Amino acid sequence: MFNRILVPLDGSLLAECAMPHAVTLAEAEGAQMTLVHVMNGRGNGDMPCRDPLRWYLQRQEMEIYLKELCTRFASTSVQIDSSLLEGSVAPAITNFAAAVGADLLVMSSHGRSGLNAWNVSGIVDELIQTAKISFVLVPARYQYALQAQYRRILVPLDGSPRAECVLPLAIHLAVHCRGELVLAHVVARPRYFSQRPISDVDKAWVNAFIENNLREASHYLQQVAQGLPVPSSSRLSASDSPLNAIHDSVKTDAVDMVMLTAHGHTCSQYQPYGSLVTSLIYHVNVPLLVVQDLPPAVIVPGWAEVETRTALDGELRLRQARHPHSARR
């Protein structure tokens, strides 16, 4: 499913937390793995000028660092190489991923800037929103090792064929790690709008609706489980908030990873990720693997992204107008 995996690194131990997960996925998928680091520019019109000697020394240090990382994981069966990029971090990695045909980003939630109260750093958040390819988000506090082990993988399913696209990858990973899949579905309780107490008739209708959906969902999960070549279990519940129910499953089932597609029933080209994925990005505390089910060209940039690009382009033109000689270097 994945052929080229990119691992963004900034030289910090926190960023390196993504390495074992990238190795495990690369081994399971037979994929090539590329370590990437982005260096600041040298005064090319969109970056401030820096001391050339210091810049080249830093570049040499990063080349040595990346080679040492490749050597450290040489005992694995994964083919690992590295690349040094220049420019702004997120755009540079996004453009590089498109140029080399990378189909998976594996990254730690935080890096050199350190841990904070947010679930992801600003750069990682920007990468997730702009790369528009599949990604793995690894909480930076995870223990460092040569490989990661996923004994229990939670796979939320909403009954749509789109959501089931993640199952082949989940099976590969479960086979590789000798793990178990936990199939989860949450029946959403219908919202009943009334300023008066709900009548017995309406209450009976609501309960019948929920019971029918639970029966259908139970049958669906049984059918999916019967076709799996790996051990599995099912988690079925009804909740006013399906998002909260999935978060509760992550905690109560002690899973090692959550794996799902970017969209389900309510797929929209105006959103790179659905509501469940977005909630998990900012709140989940275990590794999260999201398979992007839409081609990047199909996803329409949001208004905030368009406005930001316009503002940055205007700022770049202004800098080039003020420093035309620097822009031509």
C-alpha positions in Angstrom: 0.0 0.0 0.0 2.9 2.4 0.8 6.0 2.5 -1.3 7.9 5.6 0.0 7.9 6.8 3.6 9.2 10.2 4.6 10.3 10.8 8.2 10.8 14.6 9.0 13.6 15.1 11.5 15.0 18.3 13.2 17.9 16.8 15.1 16.0 16.4 18.4 15.4 13.2 20.3 11.7 14.0 20.4 11.5 14.0 16.6 13.4 10.6 16.5 10.5 9.0 18.4 8.9 8.5 14.9 11.8 6.3 13.7 10.8 2.9 15.2 7.2 3.4 13.9 8.5 4.2 10.4 10.8 1.2 10.4 7.9 -1.2 11.5 5.6 0.2 8.8 8.4 0.1 6.1 9.1 -3.6 7.0 5.4 -4.5 7.0 4.9 -2.8 3.6 8.2 -3.4 2.0 8.6 0.3 1.5 11.6 2.6 1.1 12.3 5.0 3.9 13.7 8.6 3.5 14.8 10.8 6.4 14.4 14.5 5.6 15.7 17.6 7.3 14.9 21.1 6.3 17.6 23.8 6.7 17.1 27.6 6.6 17.7 29.3 3.4 20.8 31.5 2.6 19.1 34.7 1.6 17.1 33.6 -1.5 14.5 36.3 -1.2 12.1 34.5 1.2 14.6 33.8 4.0 16.9 36.1 5.9 20.6 36.1 5.1 22.8 34.0 7.4 26.5 33.6 7.9 27.6 31.3 5.0 30.3 29.5 7.0 27.9 28.8 9.9 25.3 27.6 7.4 27.7 25.1 5.7 28.9 23.8 9.1 25.3 23.2 10.1 24.7 21.4 6.9 27.7 19.2 7.4 26.6 18.4 10.9 23.1 17.4 9.7 24.6 15.2 6.9 26.6 13.4 9.6 23.6 13.1 11.9 21.4 11.6 9.1 24.0 9.1 8.1 24.5 8.0 11.7 20.7 7.5 12.0 20.7 5.4 8.8 23.6 3.3 10.2 21.8 2.9 13.6 18.9 1.2 11.8 21.0 -0.7 9.3 20.3 -4.0 11.1 16.7 -3.8 10.0 15.6 -5.0 6.5 14.5 -1.5 5.5 16.2 0.5 2.7 16.9 3.9 4.3 18.3 7.0 2.6 18.3 10.7 3.6 17.8 14.2 2.0 18.6 17.7 3.1 16.1 20.3 2.0 16.1 24.1 2.1 13.3 26.6 2.8 10.3 26.8 5.1 9.8 23.4 6.8 6.3 22.4 5.9 6.3 23.7 2.2 9.7 22.2 1.6 8.6 18.7 2.9 5.3 18.9 1.1 7.0 19.8 -2.2 9.6 17.1 -1.7 7.0 14.5 -1.0 5.1 15.3 -4.2 8.4 15.3 -6.2 9.5 11.8 -5.1 6.1 10.3 -4.9 6.0 9.7 -1.2 2.8 8.3 0.1 3.2 8.3 3.8 4.6 10.8 6.4 5.7 9.4 9.8 6.4 12.2 12.3 6.6 12.8 16.0 4.1 15.2 17.5 6.8 17.5 18.7 10.5 18.2 18.0 13.2 20.7 18.8 10.7 23.3 20.2 9.9 20.8 23.0 6.7 19.5 24.5 3.8 21.8 25.3 0.1 21.8 26.2 -0.9 21.2 22.6 -1.1 17.7 21.2 0.9 18.7 18.1 3.5 21.4 17.4 2.7 24.2 14.9 5.0 22.7 12.2 3.5 19.2 12.5 0.0 20.7 12.3 0.9 22.6 9.2 2.4 19.5 7.6 -0.8 17.5 8.4 -3.0 20.1 6.8 -0.9 20.9 3.7 0.7 17.6 2.7 -2.7 15.9 2.0 -1.2 12.4 2.0 -1.4 9.6 4.5 0.4 10.1 7.8 1.4 8.6 11.1 1.4 10.9 14.2 3.5 9.6 17.0 3.2 11.1 20.5 6.7 12.4 21.3 6.8 10.8 24.7 6.9 7.3 23.4 9.8 5.1 24.3 12.6 4.9 21.8 13.4 1.5 20.2 14.6 0.1 16.9 11.0 -1.0 16.0 7.5 -0.4 17.3 5.1 -3.1 18.3 1.3 -2.9 17.8 -0.4 -5.6 19.8 -3.9 -4.0 19.6 -4.9 -1.8 16.7 -8.2 0.1 16.9 -10.0 0.4 13.6 -13.1 2.7 13.7 -15.6 1.7 11.0 -18.8 3.5 10.0 -20.1 0.9 7.6 -18.9 2.7 4.4 -16.7 1.1 1.8 -14.4 4.2 2.1 -13.8 3.5 5.8 -12.9 -0.1 5.0 -10.1 0.9 2.7 -7.8 0.9 5.8 -8.4 -2.9 6.5 -5.7 -4.3 4.1 -3.1 -2.2 5.8 -4.4 -3.0 9.2 -4.2 -6.7 8.4 -0.6 -6.4 7.1 0.5 -4.6 10.3 -1.3 -7.0 12.6 0.3 -10.0 10.8 3.7 -8.3 11.0 3.4 -7.5 14.7 1.3 -10.6 15.6 -1.3 -8.3 16.9 -5.1 -8.0 17.1 -7.6 -5.7 15.4 -10.3 -4.1 17.5 -13.2 -3.1 15.2 -15.2 -0.3 16.6 -18.5 1.2 15.6 -20.6 3.8 17.5 -24.3 4.2 16.8 -25.2 7.9 17.2 -28.3 8.5 19.2 -30.7 10.8 17.2 -31.0 14.4 18.5 -34.5 15.2 19.5 -35.3 18.9 19.4 -38.1 19.9 21.7 -38.5 22.4 24.6 -41.0 20.0 26.2 -40.3 16.6 27.7 -40.2 13.8 25.1 -43.5 11.9 24.8 -43.7 8.2 25.4 -44.5 7.6 21.8 -41.5 9.5 20.6 -39.3 7.9 23.2 -40.4 4.5 22.0 -39.6 5.5 18.4 -36.1 6.7 19.3 -35.3 3.5 21.3 -36.5 1.4 18.4 -34.4 3.3 16.0 -31.3 2.9 18.2 -32.0 -0.9 18.7 -32.4 -1.4 15.0 -29.1 0.3 14.2 -27.3 -1.7 16.9 -28.6 -4.9 15.4 -27.5 -3.9 11.9 -24.1 -2.7 13.1 -23.5 -5.9 15.1 -24.2 -8.0 12.0 -21.9 -5.7 9.9 -19.0 -6.1 12.4 -19.5 -9.8 12.5 -19.3 -10.0 8.7 -16.1 -7.9 8.6 -14.5 -10.0 11.4 -15.3 -13.3 9.7 -13.2 -12.2 6.6 -10.1 -11.2 8.6 -7.1 -13.5 8.6 -6.0 -12.1 12.0 -7.4 -12.2 15.5 -10.0 -9.5 16.1 -12.7 -8.3 18.6 -15.5 -5.8 18.2 -16.6 -2.8 20.2 -20.2 -1.7 19.6 -21.9 1.1 21.5 -24.5 3.8 21.2 -23.7 7.3 22.3 -24.8 11.0 22.0 -21.2 11.7 20.9 -19.5 9.1 18.7 -16.3 11.1 18.9 -16.2 10.8 22.7 -17.0 7.1 22.4 -14.0 6.4 20.2 -11.8 8.3 22.5 -13.1 6.2 25.4 -12.3 3.0 23.4 -8.7 4.2 23.0 -8.4 4.3 26.7 -10.4 1.3 27.9 -9.1 -1.1 25.3 -5.5 -0.2 25.8 -4.7 0.0 22.1 -1.3 0.7 20.7 -2.5 2.4 17.6 -5.6 3.9 16.0 -5.9 3.4 12.3 -8.6 4.8 10.0 -9.2 6.5 6.7 -9.3 10.3 6.4 -13.0 10.2 5.5 -16.1 8.0 5.9 -19.7 8.4 5.0 -19.6 12.2 5.0 -16.6 12.6 2.6 -16.1 16.2 1.5 -13.4 17.4 -0.9 -13.3 20.7 1.0 -11.9 19.0 4.1 -8.7 17.0 4.0 -9.9 15.0 7.1 -13.3 14.2 8.6 -14.4 15.2 12.0 -13.2 12.0 13.8 -9.7 12.2 12.3 -9.5 15.9 13.2 -10.5 15.2 16.8 -8.0 12.3 17.1 -5.2 14.5 15.8 -5.6 17.0 18.5 -6.6 14.7 21.4 -5.5 11.1 21.0 -2.6 9.9 23.1 -1.4 6.9 21.1 0.1 6.6 17.6 -2.4 7.6 14.9 -2.3 6.3 11.3 -4.6 8.1 8.8 -4.9 6.8 5.3 -5.8 9.6 2.9 -8.5 8.3 0.6 -8.7 11.3 -1.7 -6.0 12.3 -4.2 -4.3 15.5 -3.2 -5.4 17.2 -6.5 -9.1 16.6 -5.5 -8.9 18.2 -2.1 -9.9 21.9 -2.4 -7.8 24.2 -0.2 -9.7 25.8 2.6 -10.2 29.6 2.7 -7.7 30.0 5.5 -5.0 28.2 3.4 -5.8 30.3 0.3 -5.7 33.6 2.3 -2.4 32.6 4.0 -0.8 31.7 0.6 -2.0 35.0 -0.8 -0.5 36.9 2.1 2.8 35.0 2.0 3.1 35.6 -1.8 2.5 39.3 -1.2 5.1 39.4 1.5 7.6 37.6 -0.7 7.0 40.1 -3.6 7.5 43.0 -1.2 10.8 41.6 0.0 12.0 41.0 -3.5 11.1 44.6 -4.4 13.0 45.9 -1.4 16.1 43.7 -2.0 16.2 42.9 -5.7 19.9 41.9 -5.6 19.3 39.4 -2.8 16.4 37.8 -4.8 18.6 37.2 -7.8 21.3 35.3 -5.9 
